C-alpha cells in the first residue's frame, strides 16, 4: 500500500473513531462521597421519611439501607431477570406518610406466554416485608426478548401516576399501535384505575392507560419543578437518544423518525421529522445511553440550580445539562469515569445521589472537599 493510501486510511479511521466519541467537557470542580457501597445495578432508589433508603437491584432484591446496615426486603415479586429486564424502578406515594404505598416496576413472567413484560405493582412495607401487594398493570404479550422494558415511575402534582414501558425490541409493531403495549407512557390514578381524561380512553381498541406513544425505551422521567411538565429521556439506537416533554396524546415518532441509525450503521428511516410527530426537545449523537434523571432545585448547588441531570451508561458520567427555559444550551461531565450511571435522585437533604453500577450510591458534593 502506498504512503498516500496509508494516510488516507489513517484519516478515515481517525474520523470514524472521533465520530464515535462524546466530546462533552468535564467539570472537575466537585467530589463525591460513597454512601451505599457494594451494589451491582441500583436501578432505582427512594428516601423514606426516616432518611433510610429503599434500593432496587435489577437481579430482584429491594434493599433497606439505614445507618450503614443493609436489609433485604422479603415478599418482593418474582422478576423475569433477562437482558435489560429485572427489578426496575421504585417510588413512594406522595402521601406515603399517611398511606404507606410503595410502587415498583419490574419484568414479570405472569401470563400464558413464555418470557416476560413490564409490570407495575404497589405494596406496603411491614417488618421488612412487602405486604398488601396489588398488581396494577401488566403489559402484554410476554416475550423472551431481553430488550427495552423501560421503566420509570413518576407522580405529577395532581397525584396521577406515570409509567414508562419500552417497546420490547419490537419497533415495527408496538410503539405506533395504540392497541398494543410497549413504547408508551401510561397514566393512571394511584390505585391503577384510568383517569377519565386520558387521551385515548374513547379510541376504539386503544389501551386506555396510554398517555403518549411512539417511544423506544424511556429510562428517565422527572417532573419539571416550575411548569409541572413530565420530562423523559429515552434510548435511541446508534445515535438519537432523546429528551422529550410529554404532551397528552402526542406521537413521539419512533421508529418513523429518528436521529439514529441501526447498530450496523444502515438507515431504517430517512426522516428526522414528520407532520403530526413531536420533535425531540434535545437529542444526542452519538448516543450516551441515558438512564436516571433529576432536576436540581436545591441551594446546595447554586451554580447548577435549575439544571437537569442525566446519567450516561455508555460514557460513564453524569451529564449536567444547563437549560434556557426548556432547551439544553450546555452540557458538562460530572463524576466522569466513575462507572455506568443508572439512577439519579435529589435527596430530602438537598444533595444529589447517584446510583452507579458495580459501585453503589454516591452523594455529589458541589466542590472538591
BAKE-525458 format. One record per atom (N, C-alpha, C): residue in one letter; x, y, z. Coordinates in steps of 0.1 Angstrom, whole numbers, plus 5000, padded with zeros to 4 digits. Layout:
aXYZ/...
//
This chain:
x500949885000/x500050005000/x500950125000/x500550224992/x501350344991/x501250435003/x502150525005/x502150615016/x500850705016/x500450745004/x499250825002/x498050745007/x497950615003/x496850535007/x496850515022/x498050495028/x498150475042/x497650595050/x498050715045/x497550835051/x496050845050/x495550815039/x494050825037/x493350735046/x493850605047/x493150515056/x493250565070/x494450615074/x494550665088/x493650775091/x493450875081/x492550985083/x491050925085/x490750825076/x489350775077/x489150705090/x490150625095/x489950565108/x489850665119/x490650765119/x490650875129/x489250935129/x488750965117/x487451025116/x486350945122/x486350815118/x485350725123/x485450715139/x486750705143/x486950695158/x486450825165/x486750935159/x486351065165/x484851075166/x484151035155/x482751045155/x482050955165/x482750855170/x482150765180/x482350815194/x483050925196/x483350975209/x482351085213/x482251105226/x481451215232/x482451315237/x482251435232/x483251545234/x482751645245/x481751605253/x481351695263/x482451725273/x482651845276/x483751885285/x483451845300/x484551815307/x484551765320/x484651885330/x483751885340/x483851975351/x484451905363/x485651935368/x486251865379/x486051935392/x485352045392/x485152125405/x484052065413/x484251935417/x483251875426/x483951745431/x483351685440/x483851555445/x482551475449/x482851355456/x481751275459/x482051195472/x481051145478/x481151055490/x480350925487/x480950815489/x480350685487/x479450665499/x478150655497/x477150645508/x476650505510/x476350435499/x475950295499/x476950215491/x477750135496/x478750065488/x478249925483/x478949865474/x478749725470/x477349705465/x477049775455/x475749755447/x476149715433/x475349635427/x475649585413/x474949675403/x473649675402/x472849765393/x471749825401/x472049935407/x471050005415/x470050085406/x469050015401/x468150075391/x467450195396/x466950185408/x466250305414/x466350305429/x466050415435/x466150425450/x465250545454/x464850535466/x464050645472/x464450665487/x464150775492/x464350805507/x463050795514/x463050715525/x461950705534/x461950825544/x460750855550/x460750965559/x461750975570/x462250855574/x463350855585/x464750865579/x464850895566/x466050915558/x466750775555/x466150665558/x466550535553/x466350535538/x466950445531/x466750435516/x466250295513/x465350285502/x464950165496/x465650165482/x466350065479/x467150055467/x466749925459/x466449945446/x466149825438/x467449775431/x467749655433/x468849585425/x468149515414/x468649525401/x468049465390/x467849315391/x468749255398/x468649105399/x467349065407/x466749155414/x465449115421/x465349145436/x466349215441/x466349255456/x465949395458/x465149425468/x464949555474/x465749565487/x466649655488/x467549675499/x467049795508/x466849765521/x466649875530/x468049915536/x468350045535/x469650085539/x469550205549/x470050185562/x470050285572/x471250275581/x471950385583/x473050385593/x474050275590/x474350255577/x475350165572/x474850015572/x473649985575/x473149855576/x472249825564/x472549715557/x471649675546/x470749555550/x469449565547/x468549465550/x467849425537/x467749295533/x467049255521/x465549245525/x464749315517/x463249305520/x462749175515/x461849115522/x461148995518/x459849025511/x459348925504/x458048945497/x458049015484/x459249035479/x459449105466/x458949005455/x458149055445/x457648965435/x458748905427/x458548785422/x459548725413/x459748805400/x460948825397/x461248915385/x461748825374/x461548865362/x462048805350/x463348875347/x464448815352/x465748885351/x466448835338/x466248905327/x466748875314/x467148995307/x468349005302/x468749125294/x468649245302/x467849345297/x467649465304/x466449465314/x465849345315/x464749325324/x465149285338/x464349305347/x464549265361/x463749355370/x464249375382/x463549475391/x464049615388/x463049705385/x463349825379/x463149945389/x462150025386/x462150155394/x461350135407/x461450235416/x460750245428/x460350385432/x459150405437/x458750545441/x457750535453/x457750635461/x456750645472/x455550725467/x454450685472/x453250775470/x453450905476/x452951015470/x453151155475/x452651165490/x451651085494/x451151085507/x451550965515/x452850925513/x453350795518/x453250795534/x453550915540/x453550915555/x452150875560/x451050895553/x449750855558/x449250725552/x449650685540/x449050565534/x450050455532/x451350485532/x452350375532/x452550305519/x452050355508/x452150285495/x453550305488/x454050195484/x455350195476/x455050135463/x455550195452/x455350155438/x456650105432/x456549985425/x457649935418/x457249895404/x458249895395/x458049835382/x459149725381/x458749625374/x459649505372/x459249425360/x460149345355/x459849255344/x459249135350/x458049095346/x457248985351/x456948885341/x456948755345/x456648645336/x455248605337/x454448675346/x453048645348/x452248645334/x451448545332/x450748535319/x450948405313/x450348385301/x450348255295/x451548235286/x452048345281/x453148335271/x454548325278/x455448265271/x456848255276/x457548395276/x458448415285/x459148535286/x458548625296/x458648755294/x458148855304/x457848985297/x457249075306/x456949215301/x456849295314/x456849425312/x456949525323/x455649525331/x455749525345/x454549525353/x454749645364/x453649685369/x453549795379/x452849735391/x453449745403/x452849695415/x452949795426/x451949795435/x452149875447/x452049785459/x452649815470/x452649735482/x453049825494/x452949765506/x453349835518/x454449765525/x455249825533/x456349765540/x456049755555/x456149625559/x455849595573/x456849485578/x457649525588/x458649425593/x459549375582/x460049465574/x461049435564/x460449335553/x459149345552/x458449255542/x457449335534/x457349315521/x456249375513/x454949305516/x453949375519/x452649325522/x451549405514/x450349355514/x449249415507/x449549445492/x450249345486/x450749375472/x449549375462/x449549475453/x448549485443/x449149505429/x448849415420/x449349435406/x448449535399/x448949645396/x448149755390/x448149745375/x449249705369/x449249695354/x450349595350/x450049515340/x450949425334/x450849435319/x451949475312/x452049485298/x452049345292/x451349335280/x451349215272/x451749235258/x452049135250/x452248995255/x453648975261/x453848865268/x455248835272/x456048795260/x457348825261/x458248785250/x459648755256/x460348675250/x461748635255/x462748735251/x462348845243/x463348945240/x463849005253/x465149035253/x465749095265/x465849245265/x465249305255/x465449455253/x464249535257/x464549655262/x463649765262/x462349745271/x462549725284/x461449715293/x461149855299/x461849965296/x461750085303/x462650065316/x462250125327/x460950175331/x461150275343/x460450385343/x460450475354/x459050505358/x458950545371/x457650585377/x457750725382/x456650805380/x456650945384/x455150985388/x455051065399/x453851125403/x453851265399/x452751315393/x452651465390/x452051535402/x451951665400/x451451755411/x450051725415/x449251655406/x447851625410/x447751485416/x448851415417/x448851285423/x448651165413/x448551205400/x448451095390/x449851025388/x449750905383/x450950815383/x451350795368/x452550815365/x453050795351/x454050685351/x454050595341/x454950485340/x455450475325/x456750455324/x457250435310/x457550285308/x457150235296/x457450095292/x458050105278/x459150035276/x459850035264/x459149945253/x459549955241/x458849885230/x459349735229/x460149685238/x460449545240/x461149495227/x461849585220/x462649545209/x461849515196/x460549545197/x459649525186/x459149665180/x460149735173/x459849865169/x458849875158/x458649775150/x457749775139/x456349765142/x456049705154/x454649685158/x454149765170/x454949775180/x454449825193/x454349975194/x455350055191/x455350195195/x454250275188/x453850245176/x452950325168/x451450265169/x451250155176/x449950085176/x449350105190/x448250185191/x447650215203/x446950095209/x446749985202/x446149865207/x447149775214/x448449805213/x449549725218/x450249795229/x450749725239/x451549775249/x452949795244/x453749885250/x455149895247/x455450025238/x456450095242/x456850215235/x455850335239/x455450325251/x454350425256/x454750485269/x454150595272/x454050655286/x452550635290/x452350575302/x451050545307/x450750645318/x449450675320/x448950755332/x447850685339/x447950665352/x446950605360/x446650695372/x445450665378/x445350715392/x446250625401/x446350665414/x447250595423/x446850455426/x445650415423/x445150285425/x445150195413/x445750255402/x445750185389/x444550205380/x443550275385/x442450305376/x442750415366/x441950425355/x442250505344/x441650645346/x442350755345/x441750885345/x440850905334/x439650965336/x438650985326/x439051075315/x440051155317/x440551245306/x441851195299/x442151065301/x443251015293/x442951025279/x443951055270/x443651105257/x443050995247/x443250865250/x442750765241/x441650675247/x441050725258/x440050645265/x438850615257/x438550705247/x437450685238/x437850625225/x439150605223/x439550545210/x439350395209/x438650355199/x438350205198/x439650125198/x439750015206/x440849925207/x442049975213/x442150105216/x443350155223/x443450115237/x444650095242/x444850075256/x444550205263/x443550205272/x443150335278/x444150395287/x445150325292/x446150385301/x447150465293/x447250455280/x448250525272/x448050675273/x449150745276/x449150895276/x449950955264/x451050895260/x451750935248/x452350805242/x452750815229/x453250695222/x454350735213/x454850625206/x456050655197/x457350665204/x457450595215/x458750595223/x459550465221/x460850475223/x461650355222/x461950285235/x462650345244/x463050285257/x463350395267/x462250445273/x462450555283/x462950505296/x464150555300/x464750515313/x465050635322/x464350745319/x464450865327/x463150935327/x462750985339/x461551065339/x461551155351/x461251285349/x461351385360/x460251485358/x459751545369/x458751645369/x459451785369/x459151865359/x459852005359/x459352085371/x460252135379/x459952195392/x459052325391/x459152385379/x458352515378/x457052495369/x457152415358/x456052405349/x455152285353/x455652185361/x454952065364/x454851975352/x455551995341/x455551915329/x456351785332/x455951675326/x456651555327/x457751545316/x458951535320/x460151525311/x460651385311/x460951325300/x461551195299/x462851205290/x463651105292/x464651075281/x464550935277/x464950905265/x464850765260/x466050735251/x466350605251/x467450555243/x467050555228/x467950605220/x467850585206/x468650455202/x468750425189/x469550315186/x471050355186/x471750355175/x473050415174/x472950555170/x472950645181/x472650785179/x471150805181/x470750925184/x469350965185/x468750945199/x469550935210/x468950945223/x468251075224/x467051085231/x466251205231/x465851245245/x465651375247/x464851435258/x463551475252/x462451435258/x461151485253/x460251535265/x459451635262/x458451685271/x457151625267/x456451555277/x455351475273/x454051555273/x453351545262/x452051605260/x451051495258/x449851515263/x448751415262/x448451385248/x448451255244/x448051215231/x449051225220/x450251275224/x451251315213/x452051185209/x452451195196/x453251085190/x454651135189/x455651065195/x457051105195/x457851035184/x457150965175/x457750935163/x458450805160/x458950735171/x459650615169/x458850505163/x459350435153/x460650445146/x460550525133/x459450595131/x459350665118/x460250785116/x460550845128/x461550955128/x462650925138/x463850965135/x464950945144/x466251005139/x467051045149/x468451095145/x469450985146/x468950855148/x469850745149/x469750655137/x470650555137/x470750455126/x470750315133/x470650215125/x470850075130/x472250065136/x472349965145/x473649935151/x474749895140/x474249845129/x475149815118/x475649935110/x474950045112/x475250175105/x474250205094/x473450105090/x472450125080/x471250215085/x470550275076/x469450355080/x468150275080/x467250305089/x465950245090/x464850355086/x465250475087/x464350585082/x465150705077/x464550775068/x465250895062/x464751015069/x463851005078/x463151125084/x463651155098/x463951275100/x464251325114/x463051405119/x462051435110/x460851495114/x459751465104/x458451455109/x457351435101/x456151505107/x455251555098/x454051615104/x453251535114/x452851595124/x452051525134/x452851445145/x454251455144/x455051385153/x455951495161/x456051475174/x456751565182/x458251555180/x458951665177/x460351665176/x460951655190/x462151595192/x462751595205/x463151725210/x463051745223/x463551865229/x465051885228/x465651765229/x467151755228/x467551615223/x468651605216/x469051475212/x470551465212/x471051335213/x472451315214/x472951225202/x473951265195/x474651185185/x476151215188/x476851115192/x476450975194/x475650955206/x475050835208/x474250805220/x475150805232/x474550855243/x475250845256/x474650735264/x473550675259/x472850565267/x472350625280/x471250705280/x470850775292/x470050685301/x470250705314/x469450635325/x469450725337/x468350745343/x468250825355/x468150975351/x467351055359/x467151185355/x466551265367/x467051385369/x466651475381/x466951615378/x466051705382/x466251845382/x466951885395/x467851985394/x468452035406/x467552155411/x466952145422/x466252255428/x466852305441/x467852245445/x468452265458/x469452385458/x469552455469/x470552555471/x471952505474/x472052375475/x473352315477/x474352335465/x473752355454/x474552375441/x474152505434/x474552615440/x474052745435/x474352765420/x475452725415/x475852745401/x475052645392/x474452545397/x473852445389/x472252435392/x471852525400/x470352525404/x469552545391/x468552465389/x467752475377/x468252385365/x469452325367/x469952235357/x469252095357/x469452025346/x468851885345/x470051785345/x469951685353/x471051585354/x470551455347/x471351395338/x471051275331/x472251185332/x472051055336/x473150965337/x473550905323/x474750875321/x475250815309/x475850675313/x475150575307/x475650435308/x476950415300/x476850465287/x477850435277/x479150505281/x479150635284/x480350705286/x480650725301/x479850675310/x480150665324/x480350805330/x479350885329/x479451015336/x478051065339/x477851165347/x476651235350/x476651365341/x475651365332/x475551485323/x474851595329/x475551705331/x474951825338/x474451925326/x473151925325/x472551995313/x472052135318/x472652245313/x472252375316/x471052415306/x470052475312/x468852495304/x468552645303/x468052685291/x467552815289/x466052795286/x465152815296/x463752775295/x463752625293/x463352565282/x463252425281/x464352365271/x465352445268/x466352405258/x467752385265/x468352275262/x469752245267/x470652335259/x471452415266/x472352515259/x473752475262/x474052395272/x475452355275/x475352225283/x476352145281/x476552015289/x477952005294/x478051935305/x479351905311/x479351775319/x480451705319/x480551585326/x480851605341/x480051535349/x480351525364/x480551375367/x481351355377/x481651215381/x482251135370/x483051195362/x483551135350/x484351005352/x483950905346/x484650775346/x484450695359/x483550735367/x483350665380/x482550525377/x481850525366/x481050405363/x479750435356/x479050325352/x477850345345/x476750405354/x476250525351/x475350595359/x473950545356/x473250485366/x471950415364/x470850505369/x471050575381/x469850635387/x470350765394/x469450865394/x469751005399/x468551055407/x468851095420/x467751135429/x468251255437/x467451365438/x467751475447/x467151435461/x468051415471/x467551375484/x466851475492/x466251435503/x465551535511/x466451635518/x467751605518/x468751695524/x469251795513/x468751785501/x469151875490/x470351835482/x471051725486/x472151675479/x471651585468/x472451575457/x472151475446/x472851345449/x472051235448/x472551105450/x472551025437/x473550955434/x473750895421/x474050745422/x473250655416/x473450515416/x474350475405/x475450415408/x476550375398/x476750225399/x476650165387/x476750025386/x478149975391/x478049855398/x479249795404/x480049885413/x479449985419/x480050075429/x479050085440/x477950165438/x477050195448/x476350325446/x475850385457/x475250515456/x476150625462/x476450725454/x477350835459/x476550965460/x477051045470/x476551175471/x477451275464/x476851355455/x477551455448/x477851575456/x479151615458/x479451725466/x479851845456/x479351965459/x479352065449/x480752125446/x481652105455/x483052145452/x483952055459/x485252045454/x486151945460/x486351975475/x486151865482/x486351865496/x487251765501/
//
